[in-house]
Amino acid sequence: MSLVLFQIGTNLPSLLDQNTQGQPFILILGNPEQPEQAFVVVEKNVVSCKSLLQAVDVCFKVVYVLDINYAWQCQHTWDFIQKFFYRLGEGKGRETSIPTVKMFTNFLQKQNI
């Protein structure tokens, strides 16, 4: 899972034809600080989202429900999202969290954040 950024006016059908990424990913059109459009791409299917936050939510849920392992490049980020925001345990074959993710999650939970 990753975040891919393109400028407004990008030809999405052409982009999807060239897509070789097997994992679901978030596609943003526009400025990274203020994206114009957000999508989740699963294989060659595109799910339009109202915001970047909704795209992260949809992408996480697709990966979790389909029991796809997190890509190594962003594994710890998704692991943190799984543990802290969704309060989901190890489950679904995911490896144990690294100590940093565990400590940070525990710290934030103790702060009632």
MODELLER restraints for C-alpha pairs under 7 A, 6 or more apart:
rsr = mdl.restraints
at = mdl.atoms
rsr.add(forms.Gaussian(group=physical.xy_distance, feature=features.Distance(at['CA:1:A'], at['CA:23:A']), mean=5.62, stdev=0.5))
rsr.add(forms.Gaussian(group=physical.xy_distance, feature=features.Distance(at['CA:1:A'], at['CA:24:A']), mean=5.43, stdev=0.5))
rsr.add(forms.Gaussian(group=physical.xy_distance, feature=features.Distance(at['CA:1:A'], at['CA:25:A']), mean=4.67, stdev=0.5))
rsr.add(forms.Gaussian(group=physical.xy_distance, feature=features.Distance(at['CA:1:A'], at['CA:70:A']), mean=6.60, stdev=0.5))
rsr.add(forms.Gaussian(group=physical.xy_distance, feature=features.Distance(at['CA:1:A'], at['CA:71:A']), mean=5.72, stdev=0.5))
rsr.add(forms.Gaussian(group=physical.xy_distance, feature=features.Distance(at['CA:1:A'], at['CA:74:A']), mean=6.99, stdev=0.5))
rsr.add(forms.Gaussian(group=physical.xy_distance, feature=features.Distance(at['CA:2:A'], at['CA:25:A']), mean=4.92, stdev=0.5))
rsr.add(forms.Gaussian(group=physical.xy_distance, feature=features.Distance(at['CA:2:A'], at['CA:26:A']), mean=6.06, stdev=0.5))
rsr.add(forms.Gaussian(group=physical.xy_distance, feature=features.Distance(at['CA:3:A'], at['CA:25:A']), mean=6.02, stdev=0.5))
rsr.add(forms.Gaussian(group=physical.xy_distance, feature=features.Distance(at['CA:3:A'], at['CA:26:A']), mean=4.71, stdev=0.5))
rsr.add(forms.Gaussian(group=physical.xy_distance, feature=features.Distance(at['CA:3:A'], at['CA:27:A']), mean=5.95, stdev=0.5))
rsr.add(forms.Gaussian(group=physical.xy_distance, feature=features.Distance(at['CA:4:A'], at['CA:26:A']), mean=6.12, stdev=0.5))
rsr.add(forms.Gaussian(group=physical.xy_distance, feature=features.Distance(at['CA:4:A'], at['CA:27:A']), mean=4.85, stdev=0.5))
rsr.add(forms.Gaussian(group=physical.xy_distance, feature=features.Distance(at['CA:4:A'], at['CA:28:A']), mean=6.08, stdev=0.5))
rsr.add(forms.Gaussian(group=physical.xy_distance, feature=features.Distance(at['CA:5:A'], at['CA:27:A']), mean=6.01, stdev=0.5))
rsr.add(forms.Gaussian(group=physical.xy_distance, feature=features.Distance(at['CA:5:A'], at['CA:28:A']), mean=4.81, stdev=0.5))
rsr.add(forms.Gaussian(group=physical.xy_distance, feature=features.Distance(at['CA:5:A'], at['CA:29:A']), mean=5.95, stdev=0.5))
rsr.add(forms.Gaussian(group=physical.xy_distance, feature=features.Distance(at['CA:6:A'], at['CA:28:A']), mean=6.22, stdev=0.5))
rsr.add(forms.Gaussian(group=physical.xy_distance, feature=features.Distance(at['CA:6:A'], at['CA:29:A']), mean=4.93, stdev=0.5))
rsr.add(forms.Gaussian(group=physical.xy_distance, feature=features.Distance(at['CA:6:A'], at['CA:30:A']), mean=6.27, stdev=0.5))
rsr.add(forms.Gaussian(group=physical.xy_distance, feature=features.Distance(at['CA:7:A'], at['CA:29:A']), mean=5.31, stdev=0.5))
rsr.add(forms.Gaussian(group=physical.xy_distance, feature=features.Distance(at['CA:7:A'], at['CA:30:A']), mean=4.84, stdev=0.5))
rsr.add(forms.Gaussian(group=physical.xy_distance, feature=features.Distance(at['CA:8:A'], at['CA:29:A']), mean=5.35, stdev=0.5))
rsr.add(forms.Gaussian(group=physical.xy_distance, feature=features.Distance(at['CA:8:A'], at['CA:30:A']), mean=5.18, stdev=0.5))
rsr.add(forms.Gaussian(group=physical.xy_distance, feature=features.Distance(at['CA:16:A'], at['CA:44:A']), mean=5.89, stdev=0.5))
rsr.add(forms.Gaussian(group=physical.xy_distance, feature=features.Distance(at['CA:22:A'], at['CA:43:A']), mean=6.15, stdev=0.5))
rsr.add(forms.Gaussian(group=physical.xy_distance, feature=features.Distance(at['CA:23:A'], at['CA:42:A']), mean=6.87, stdev=0.5))
rsr.add(forms.Gaussian(group=physical.xy_distance, feature=features.Distance(at['CA:24:A'], at['CA:40:A']), mean=6.83, stdev=0.5))
rsr.add(forms.Gaussian(group=physical.xy_distance, feature=features.Distance(at['CA:24:A'], at['CA:41:A']), mean=5.47, stdev=0.5))
rsr.add(forms.Gaussian(group=physical.xy_distance, feature=features.Distance(at['CA:24:A'], at['CA:42:A']), mean=4.46, stdev=0.5))
rsr.add(forms.Gaussian(group=physical.xy_distance, feature=features.Distance(at['CA:24:A'], at['CA:43:A']), mean=6.63, stdev=0.5))
rsr.add(forms.Gaussian(group=physical.xy_distance, feature=features.Distance(at['CA:24:A'], at['CA:59:A']), mean=6.61, stdev=0.5))
rsr.add(forms.Gaussian(group=physical.xy_distance, feature=features.Distance(at['CA:25:A'], at['CA:40:A']), mean=5.68, stdev=0.5))
rsr.add(forms.Gaussian(group=physical.xy_distance, feature=features.Distance(at['CA:25:A'], at['CA:41:A']), mean=5.36, stdev=0.5))
rsr.add(forms.Gaussian(group=physical.xy_distance, feature=features.Distance(at['CA:25:A'], at['CA:42:A']), mean=6.83, stdev=0.5))
rsr.add(forms.Gaussian(group=physical.xy_distance, feature=features.Distance(at['CA:25:A'], at['CA:59:A']), mean=6.69, stdev=0.5))
rsr.add(forms.Gaussian(group=physical.xy_distance, feature=features.Distance(at['CA:26:A'], at['CA:39:A']), mean=5.73, stdev=0.5))
rsr.add(forms.Gaussian(group=physical.xy_distance, feature=features.Distance(at['CA:26:A'], at['CA:40:A']), mean=4.58, stdev=0.5))
rsr.add(forms.Gaussian(group=physical.xy_distance, feature=features.Distance(at['CA:26:A'], at['CA:41:A']), mean=6.27, stdev=0.5))
rsr.add(forms.Gaussian(group=physical.xy_distance, feature=features.Distance(at['CA:26:A'], at['CA:55:A']), mean=6.40, stdev=0.5))
rsr.add(forms.Gaussian(group=physical.xy_distance, feature=features.Distance(at['CA:26:A'], at['CA:59:A']), mean=6.88, stdev=0.5))
rsr.add(forms.Gaussian(group=physical.xy_distance, feature=features.Distance(at['CA:27:A'], at['CA:38:A']), mean=5.81, stdev=0.5))
rsr.add(forms.Gaussian(group=physical.xy_distance, feature=features.Distance(at['CA:27:A'], at['CA:39:A']), mean=5.02, stdev=0.5))
rsr.add(forms.Gaussian(group=physical.xy_distance, feature=features.Distance(at['CA:27:A'], at['CA:40:A']), mean=6.01, stdev=0.5))
rsr.add(forms.Gaussian(group=physical.xy_distance, feature=features.Distance(at['CA:27:A'], at['CA:41:A']), mean=6.89, stdev=0.5))
rsr.add(forms.Gaussian(group=physical.xy_distance, feature=features.Distance(at['CA:28:A'], at['CA:35:A']), mean=6.22, stdev=0.5))
rsr.add(forms.Gaussian(group=physical.xy_distance, feature=features.Distance(at['CA:28:A'], at['CA:37:A']), mean=5.86, stdev=0.5))
rsr.add(forms.Gaussian(group=physical.xy_distance, feature=features.Distance(at['CA:28:A'], at['CA:38:A']), mean=4.64, stdev=0.5))
rsr.add(forms.Gaussian(group=physical.xy_distance, feature=features.Distance(at['CA:28:A'], at['CA:39:A']), mean=6.41, stdev=0.5))
rsr.add(forms.Gaussian(group=physical.xy_distance, feature=features.Distance(at['CA:29:A'], at['CA:35:A']), mean=5.88, stdev=0.5))
rsr.add(forms.Gaussian(group=physical.xy_distance, feature=features.Distance(at['CA:29:A'], at['CA:36:A']), mean=5.71, stdev=0.5))
rsr.add(forms.Gaussian(group=physical.xy_distance, feature=features.Distance(at['CA:29:A'], at['CA:37:A']), mean=5.16, stdev=0.5))
rsr.add(forms.Gaussian(group=physical.xy_distance, feature=features.Distance(at['CA:29:A'], at['CA:38:A']), mean=6.44, stdev=0.5))
rsr.add(forms.Gaussian(group=physical.xy_distance, feature=features.Distance(at['CA:30:A'], at['CA:36:A']), mean=5.17, stdev=0.5))
rsr.add(forms.Gaussian(group=physical.xy_distance, feature=features.Distance(at['CA:38:A'], at['CA:48:A']), mean=6.31, stdev=0.5))
rsr.add(forms.Gaussian(group=physical.xy_distance, feature=features.Distance(at['CA:38:A'], at['CA:49:A']), mean=5.36, stdev=0.5))
rsr.add(forms.Gaussian(group=physical.xy_distance, feature=features.Distance(at['CA:38:A'], at['CA:50:A']), mean=6.75, stdev=0.5))
rsr.add(forms.Gaussian(group=physical.xy_distance, feature=features.Distance(at['CA:38:A'], at['CA:51:A']), mean=5.89, stdev=0.5))
rsr.add(forms.Gaussian(group=physical.xy_distance, feature=features.Distance(at['CA:38:A'], at['CA:52:A']), mean=5.67, stdev=0.5))
rsr.add(forms.Gaussian(group=physical.xy_distance, feature=features.Distance(at['CA:38:A'], at['CA:55:A']), mean=6.25, stdev=0.5))
rsr.add(forms.Gaussian(group=physical.xy_distance, feature=features.Distance(at['CA:39:A'], at['CA:46:A']), mean=6.35, stdev=0.5))
rsr.add(forms.Gaussian(group=physical.xy_distance, feature=features.Distance(at['CA:39:A'], at['CA:47:A']), mean=5.40, stdev=0.5))
rsr.add(forms.Gaussian(group=physical.xy_distance, feature=features.Distance(at['CA:39:A'], at['CA:48:A']), mean=4.56, stdev=0.5))
rsr.add(forms.Gaussian(group=physical.xy_distance, feature=features.Distance(at['CA:39:A'], at['CA:49:A']), mean=5.38, stdev=0.5))
rsr.add(forms.Gaussian(group=physical.xy_distance, feature=features.Distance(at['CA:39:A'], at['CA:55:A']), mean=6.07, stdev=0.5))
rsr.add(forms.Gaussian(group=physical.xy_distance, feature=features.Distance(at['CA:40:A'], at['CA:46:A']), mean=5.79, stdev=0.5))
rsr.add(forms.Gaussian(group=physical.xy_distance, feature=features.Distance(at['CA:40:A'], at['CA:47:A']), mean=5.09, stdev=0.5))
rsr.add(forms.Gaussian(group=physical.xy_distance, feature=features.Distance(at['CA:40:A'], at['CA:48:A']), mean=6.65, stdev=0.5))
rsr.add(forms.Gaussian(group=physical.xy_distance, feature=features.Distance(at['CA:40:A'], at['CA:55:A']), mean=5.92, stdev=0.5))
rsr.add(forms.Gaussian(group=physical.xy_distance, feature=features.Distance(at['CA:40:A'], at['CA:59:A']), mean=6.05, stdev=0.5))
rsr.add(forms.Gaussian(group=physical.xy_distance, feature=features.Distance(at['CA:41:A'], at['CA:47:A']), mean=6.37, stdev=0.5))
rsr.add(forms.Gaussian(group=physical.xy_distance, feature=features.Distance(at['CA:49:A'], at['CA:55:A']), mean=5.55, stdev=0.5))
rsr.add(forms.Gaussian(group=physical.xy_distance, feature=features.Distance(at['CA:67:A'], at['CA:92:A']), mean=6.11, stdev=0.5))
rsr.add(forms.Gaussian(group=physical.xy_distance, feature=features.Distance(at['CA:69:A'], at['CA:94:A']), mean=6.83, stdev=0.5))
rsr.add(forms.Gaussian(group=physical.xy_distance, feature=features.Distance(at['CA:79:A'], at['CA:97:A']), mean=6.87, stdev=0.5))
rsr.add(forms.Gaussian(group=physical.xy_distance, feature=features.Distance(at['CA:80:A'], at['CA:101:A']), mean=5.99, stdev=0.5))
rsr.add(forms.Gaussian(group=physical.xy_distance, feature=features.Distance(at['CA:82:A'], at['CA:88:A']), mean=5.69, stdev=0.5))
rsr.add(forms.Gaussian(group=physical.xy_distance, feature=features.Distance(at['CA:83:A'], at['CA:89:A']), mean=6.33, stdev=0.5))
rsr.add(forms.Gaussian(group=physical.xy_distance, feature=features.Distance(at['CA:84:A'], at['CA:105:A']), mean=5.80, stdev=0.5))
rsr.add(forms.Gaussian(group=physical.xy_distance, feature=features.Distance(at['CA:90:A'], at['CA:96:A']), mean=6.41, stdev=0.5))
